Every structure is written in C-alpha cells, then in structure tokens.
Amino acid sequence: MPETLHGAAEFVTGIGPTHPGALLYLIPLLPLIGAAINGILGYFLQQRFGKKVISFLGVGVLLAAAVVAVVSFFQLLALPSGERTLVNKVLPMISIGSLQLDLTFMMDELSGTMSLIVTIIGMLIHVYSTGYMHDDESYWRYFSYLNLFVFSMMMLVLGDSFLLMFFGWEGVGLCSYLLIGFWYQDQAKATAGMKAFIVNRVGDFGFVVGLLFLFWSLGGVWFGAQYAPVHGLGSDASAREVRYVVARPAHASHGTAWRGDHGTPTTVAVRLGPTVSFRELKGQLTLKNAAGKRPIVDGGEVAVHSRAERGSAAVVKTEPLTLTYGGLANMLVWGIPVLFLACLGFFLGASGKSAQIPLYVWLPDAMAGPTPVSALIHAATMVTAGVYMVARLNFLFALSPGAMTVVAVVGAATAFFAATIGLFQYDIKKVLAYSTVSQLGYMFVGVGIGAYWVGIFHLLTHAAFKACLFLGSGSVIHGMHYVQHHPGHDDPGHGHDAHEPRDLRLEPDPSDPQDMRNMGGLAGLMPVTRWTYLIACIAIAGLPFASGFYSKDEILFKAFTTGNLVAPLAGKLVWTLCTLGAALTAFYMFRSYYLTFRYRAPSKAHEEHVHESPRSMTWVLVALATLAVVLSLLGLPKLWTGTDPLFERFLEPVFAAAALKGFAHASHGLEWGLMLLSVAIAAGGIGVAWLFYADEQKTAARLAALKERFAPLHRVVFNKYYVDELYAATVLRGTHGLARMLAWFDREIIDGLVNFCGWCGRVGAWLNGKIDEYFVDGAVNLVADIVIGSGQRLKRMQTGRINSYAYGVAVGVIAIALVAYFLPGVLK
C-alpha cells in the first residue's frame, strides 16, 4: 500500500500517494558502470581482447537499463490511474532545518515515457555505433562517453528534485562537450565542443537564478511587495520541525478516492516551506481549501500540522497552528511578478539546452561530432531536456500566462527562423541540425500554449523519426566515405582547379562525404537507407502516414484555439509562424532526400565504391522507421476516433493540476479545415522540392535563375542571417576586449602594485640591513672592542715577576694611606 497519512482533510492537492519502485536506481546505475569500466579499463581491454568486448559492455549495459525501464514502466501501468508514481529512496543527501533532500528516483507517466525514449532509442544508437565507429582507434573512449551521457540523462529524467535534475543537466552538458569534440585533434571539432559547452553555461545560469527566486519566495508570506518569513518553517539546535498539511489527492473529488488499510479515504502530507522537490513543490502550489482557493498561490490561511523530528523519532504536535499567506501570485520583485521571473529563468535554461533563440547557435556546429552522437543528443535526449523540464513544471508555468506566452512565441519564432536557414544548407547533417532546432520550437509551442501532452508527444515522435534521419545520414556518409580518399571522382562539375579561389559554402568540396552536391542517385545503391530515410521524411513533413503528422497537426490546432496566453491573438500568431515553418520543413527535408538519393544518375565511382551499410546499422534504421509509423496509434485525433488520443489520456494525471484557462471550442468543420490545410501545406512543400530537385537536368537552370533574381535574400538566408557574425562582432569581440582590458589592469595596476610593494619591501630590507649592520651590530661590536682592548692592556700587568708584584702592592698601600689621610670619609 502507498505511504499515506489518514484523517479528515479540508484541503485538496494535486499529488497522490506513491508506490515503491525498487529497481529505478538501476536505470542510471547500469550505464554508469559501463562508463566507468570502459573509461578506466577500456584501453587495456581493447588492446587485449579487441573491440568486441567494448561493444558487449557498452551495448549490454544499455540493453539491461532498457529492460529495467520497461519492467518498471509496466509496473507503473499496473497501478490505477492517478496512483502511477513509483518512488525509490536510495540514501539521504541534505538535512538543513525543514529542508530534507534524499537521493530519490521517481517514475510517473511523464518520466516513464522519457525513460523508455532515452534507454530504447539510446540502446539502438549504441548498436548502430558498433558498425559506424568500428574503425576508430578510440572505440573504448567513445562508448565510455556514450554510456556516461545516458547515465546523466537518466539522472535528469528520474531525479525527484531540482538538485538531481541539475546534476544530470550539467552532466549531459559535459558529455556533449566530450562527444561533440570527440575528434579533438581537429581544431574545428574541438572548438565546436567548446562552443556548445559555453553557450549552455549561459542557459544554466538562468536555470539557477529561476530556482533561487522560487526557493526564496517559498520561505515567506507575501503581501504585495512586502515579505515576512514564515515562523516555524525553520529549525532550532535540537530539532527539525516540519510543517505540513494533510490533504486529499485531487482525483478523490472525482469519486475515485484511494482507500487506506481500513477503508478510510487515503490522504497525503503536503510539506510547506522552501523545497527543491518536484512533488513537494507541486503539493504546495496545487493546494486548495474547501472553497477552491489556493492559499499559498492566491493568499489565505493554512491550518498546519507540525512534526518535530529528533534523530529517528518523530513527534506530531496536535496544538492548532495557522499560517497566513499573502500569495505568491501577489509577490513582486522590482515590480515584476516573482512567478514570471522564476519561470523565465527556467526557460532561459531550457533555451540553452534545447537550442532556442537566441541560444541555438551551438547546435548546428555540434554536427562536428560522430553522427550517432548527433542522433543521440539532438534527436532523443539532451536537446529535449528543456521541453521535459517545462512539462515537469507545468503546475508552475500555468500560474504565469506571461511566461507561457514567452515560451510559445519564442518556440514559434525558432520553428520558423530555423526552417528558413535549413532551406539552403548543403551539408546533410546541417540540414538535420536546423531541422532539429525548428522541431524543438514546435515542442515548446506545445508546452507553452498549455497542450503539455502534445508537446511531449511531438518529443516522442521526433525521437523516432529524427534519430532515423540522423542515422540515415550517417549511413549515407559511411557509404560516401570513399570520396575523402578519391576526391577526383568523375561526376561532372566535381573536379576543381586547385589554384582557383573558391568558397566551399557555394560550391562542393569534392572530398566532403557530407555535402549533398557530391551525392545523387544513391537510391539503388543504398535501398534500405533510402526507404527508411524517406519514411522519416514523410513523418517530419507531416503527411498522415506517419506519426509526425499527428503530433504536429495537434500542436497547430491547439495553438489556433488556445486561451492560455496573455492575448487572444498570440495563439493565432503562433499558429501562423508554425504553419509557415511546416511548409518550409516539408520542402527542405524532401530537398535533402532528392539531392541525396535522386537528382542525378550515379557516377561510375559511386557504383564502384558506394554500398549499403552493415546490418548493425540498417536494422536499427528499419526499427526506427517502423517506430516512426507505429507511434501514430498513440495520437489518433478525437475527430477520427470519437475519444481523446490514447497518449493524452495516459499523461492526463501528470498535467491535471495545471491551472489553465483551456482551449476554445472548435466545430468539426474548423478541425477538418485546419487538418486538410496542414496536409495541403506539407504536400505543397514536397511538390516544390520535387519540382526543383528531383531532376538536375530539368531544373538546374530554373534554380540558378531564381537564385540570381533573389540574390540579396538568398545571400542573407544562406549565410544564416549573419547571426554567428553578429555574435563574433558583439559577444566574442566584447569578451576579447574585456579580457584585454582586464589583462592590462592585471599587468599594469595589480602587478604594478605588487611590484611596488616588492620594491618597498626590498628598500625596507636594505635599510633594515644597514641599521642592523651599523647600529645594532656596531653597538655590539663596540662593546666587544672595548672589552677586548681593555683586556689587551690589562693583561700586560701580568708579567709573572715577584718584584713587579711587590712594587704594585707597595704602591697600592701607599695610595690607600694617602686617601685615608687626605680623604678620611671615603674609606668609611
């Protein structure tokens, strides 16, 4: 039975009871073990036993983690809806006052879905890597980094607190640096890794600031801008007192109350005060009294219980205690709502990880890493961490329509902006990179407009079809590898005068296996790669034959009808930008398909050297392409089936507590119209791509004429709006200028002061030496000289002659007699 507190409760909360999930810790632990063994012993194992043992270990731990994730997920499914929360407390971490934090893993419907995505897609990418990276000498290091990345991602997903999430958050940032710059001997690739790492640090700063605002605000009661700490939420030297509220889970009000050991309604304890636990935070922000008012958010009184803990003993105090809150919604900092500032900080962190404007610039350069790394990081894991974080904090973002509007508008702008850049890219991986940035924008639109489930659904479908696209491009690059060693192949126009200056962005580098202008006609040479790539293109374009249609179309529909933003027209603006982005997506994705697999007939060199990839790669492509189609069943629209989509119903308990205004009612005619418009736009983009890129002979002249006619526009978009140049001229130049200024200040001022102090020290030492030499030593030496001189003179009196001594005695006696005679008082 779940751990609960029994008794009458006038409050209702959005959290429910939990159940033990004893295996959850194994999901991150297994990849960590693989990373440690390969990282420490991998070189020696590879030298002694070959790469098979590295493959077995690297893939085996992921397979085991995936099995544990699946078992835990089915354990979760076996629980009643509303009770689906597994908790695995491993060990205590922090105990300060009323703040107690354990190393705890938690799986609910949302984190369970993410766990399956990360482990299953990650395992497939590991299998693919055994073929793609087989010839690399640092095979052991690659799998160590890959395992470590999955460990960090699972800490981020399964952690039940901001602290564990941030640990995983920073972990995936480190691993992305290691994997993007895996071939660090190449300066460009090493630079790309550093760029990703540094840009993400900017976003991470926003994450920390948002958390500090939230943590700080929960420690007091608020009346406008006036703050007063809540007494009793802290501790004294002898005990920790925990204030909490006993409340019914929200689902109990729906006639499905959970029952305890004796048939009594099950209640849960809602801890009050500063917290970094997701469940505790959700419990506080969703707490409602009998009148339906949220006292901590909107203001009001809370009758609390107090539990004083001394060591292992806990004593519950029964005397009544009431806390009065002014309400977080009324709290202002610098005249700005604190909830908006906290959410904005979190979204800045999400923008860094998930490559949104203006922090998207790292992701295209991240294609410098091995292609399986691109599939893992940019399809299913790290770049979706920001979307997951916003969805996890749905109950917080729902309290700030302003923050939700920022998320939705930035996501829509990113979706359209990145799609325009993807139109004219020739590097097949760069096309997919800008496509990833664009699709992440759609995910943020989903969570920003309040359709959290569909944002996560697009994350799920994107993980399948984008991983298939990245790995498909890797298969093509693997097949085209020969061009690096045979740059003079016989395709017309591929040769080049070595003395002629050229811009490789404008014309193909004959030795570049990623340039689509070196491809064409590969459909018959790589049939499995071709068909799986085509299926993935259909999915991302939004045709109703694959899963991408159902997730993207639902995002467009929800954006058109949302009432959760600050202004009614904001949703229409978001819908317009996303619709235009969808048309561009269909065009540039099928442009990449035609340029790669059709466009021109294969050359003799292609026919001789290009071949299908090994089965360790193609089977993974088939699995991902199949998944990209099968996932459609989770999102079949209500317009077709008469019931809410299966995935929406599955995730509903996670997002039920979000206080949203909802979506406007739309007639079936409007739904059908928007859906058909979406299909028509996708078909139109595909048709235009076919018109220009299906046959080189028919369209080359027409395409050249259009480029010449719209040369200025083409130049701006082709150069990616000069954003990198803008960063170089402002941020980089400013940073370098500041560095030079600080270097001058350090050299001239700090070092000058230090050197002056050193000079003063040397002068003081010299003076001290002179004083010591001439005064101190001089005085000592003078006394010594006097004593020695006196001794030298007095010793002459010691002659050793009796007569001399007799004369001396006689003289002394005479002298005494004279003194006694003339000075008689002296001797007295």
Stockholm file with secondary structure:
# STOCKHOLM 1.0

chainA/1-828         MPETLHGAAEFVTGIGPTHPGALLYLIPLLPLIGAAINGILGYFLQQRFGKKVISFLGVGVLLAAAVVAVVSFFQLLALPSGERTLVNKVLPMISIGSLQLDLTFMMDELSGTMSLIVTIIGMLIHVYSTGYMHDDESYWRYFSYLNLFVFSMMMLVLGDSFLLMFFGWEGVGLCSYLLIGFWYQDQAKATAGMKAFIVNRVGDFGFVVGLLFLFWSLGGVWFGAQYAPVHGLGSDASAREVRYVVARPAHASHGTAWRGDHGTPTTVAVRLGPTVSFRELKGQLTLKNAAGKRPIVDGGEVAVHSRAERGSAAVVKTEPLTLTYGGLANMLVWGIPVLFLACLGFFLGASGKSAQIPLYVWLPDAMAGPTPVSALIHAATMVTAGVYMVARLNFLFALSPGAMTVVAVVGAATAFFAATIGLFQYDIKKVLAYSTVSQLGYMFVGVGIGAYWVGIFHLLTHAAFKACLFLGSGSVIHGMHYVQHHPGHDDPGHGHDAHEPRDLRLEPDPSDPQDMRNMGGLAGLMPVTRWTYLIACIAIAGLPFASGFYSKDEILFKAFTTGNLVAPLAGKLVWTLCTLGAALTAFYMFRSYYLTFRYRAPSKAHEEHVHESPRSMTWVLVALATLAVVLSLLGLPKLWTGTDPLFERFLEPVFAAAALKGFAHASHGLEWGLMLLSVAIAAGGIGVAWLFYADEQKTAARLAALKERFAPLHRVVFNKYYVDELYAATVLRGTHGLARMLAWFDREIIDGLVNFCGWCGRVGAWLNGKIDEYFVDGAVNLVADIVIGSGQRLKRMQTGRINSYAYGVAVGVIAIALVAYFLPGVLK
#=GR chainA/1-828 SS CCCCEESCCSEEESCCCCEECTTTTHHHHHHHHHHHHHHHHHHHHHHHHCHHHHHHHHHHHHHHHHHHHHHHHHHHHTSCTTCCCEEEEEEEEEEETTEEEEEEEEECHHHHHHHHIIIIIHHHHHHHHHHHTTTCTTHHHHHHHHHHHHHHHHHHHHBSBHHHHHHHHHHHHHHHHHHHTSSTTSHHHHHHHHHHHHHHHHHHHHHHHHHHHHHHHTTEEEETTEEEECTTSSBCSSCEEEEEEEEEEGGGGGTTCCBCTTSCBEEEEEECSSCCBHHHHHHHHTCBCTTSCCHHHHCEEEEEEEEEEETTEEEEEEEEEEEEECCGGGCEETTEEHHHHHHHHHHHHHHHHTTCTTSCTHHHHGGGSCHHHHHIIIIISGGGHHHHHHHHTHHHHTTCHHHHHHHHHHHHHHHHHHHHHHTTCCBHHHHHHHHHHHHHHHHHHHHHTTCHHHHHHHHHHHHHHHHHHHHHHHHHHHHGGGGGTCTTCCCTTCCCCTTSCCCTTTSCCTTCTTBGGGCCCCTTTSHHHHHHHHHHHHHHHTCTTSHHHHHHHHHHHHHHHBCCSSSHHHHHHHHHHHHHHHHHHHHHHHHHHHHHHSBSCCCHHHHHHCCCCCHHHHHHHHHHHHHHHHGGGGGCCHHHHSSCCHHHHHHHHHHTTSCCCCBCCCCHHHHHHHHHHHHHHHHHHHHHHHHHHSBHHHHHHHHHHHHHHTHHHHHHHHTGGGHHHHHIIIIIHHHHHHHHHHHHIIIIIIHHHHHHHHHHHHHHHHHHHHHIIIIIHHHHHHHHHHHHHHHHHHGGGCCCCHHHHHHHHHHHHHHHHHHHHHCHHHHC
#=GC SS_cons         CCCCEESCCSEEESCCCCEECTTTTHHHHHHHHHHHHHHHHHHHHHHHHCHHHHHHHHHHHHHHHHHHHHHHHHHHHTSCTTCCCEEEEEEEEEEETTEEEEEEEEECHHHHHHHHIIIIIHHHHHHHHHHHTTTCTTHHHHHHHHHHHHHHHHHHHHBSBHHHHHHHHHHHHHHHHHHHTSSTTSHHHHHHHHHHHHHHHHHHHHHHHHHHHHHHHTTEEEETTEEEECTTSSBCSSCEEEEEEEEEEGGGGGTTCCBCTTSCBEEEEEECSSCCBHHHHHHHHTCBCTTSCCHHHHCEEEEEEEEEEETTEEEEEEEEEEEEECCGGGCEETTEEHHHHHHHHHHHHHHHHTTCTTSCTHHHHGGGSCHHHHHIIIIISGGGHHHHHHHHTHHHHTTCHHHHHHHHHHHHHHHHHHHHHHTTCCBHHHHHHHHHHHHHHHHHHHHHTTCHHHHHHHHHHHHHHHHHHHHHHHHHHHHGGGGGTCTTCCCTTCCCCTTSCCCTTTSCCTTCTTBGGGCCCCTTTSHHHHHHHHHHHHHHHTCTTSHHHHHHHHHHHHHHHBCCSSSHHHHHHHHHHHHHHHHHHHHHHHHHHHHHHSBSCCCHHHHHHCCCCCHHHHHHHHHHHHHHHHGGGGGCCHHHHSSCCHHHHHHHHHHTTSCCCCBCCCCHHHHHHHHHHHHHHHHHHHHHHHHHHSBHHHHHHHHHHHHHHTHHHHHHHHTGGGHHHHHIIIIIHHHHHHHHHHHHIIIIIIHHHHHHHHHHHHHHHHHHHHHIIIIIHHHHHHHHHHHHHHHHHHGGGCCCCHHHHHHHHHHHHHHHHHHHHHCHHHHC
//
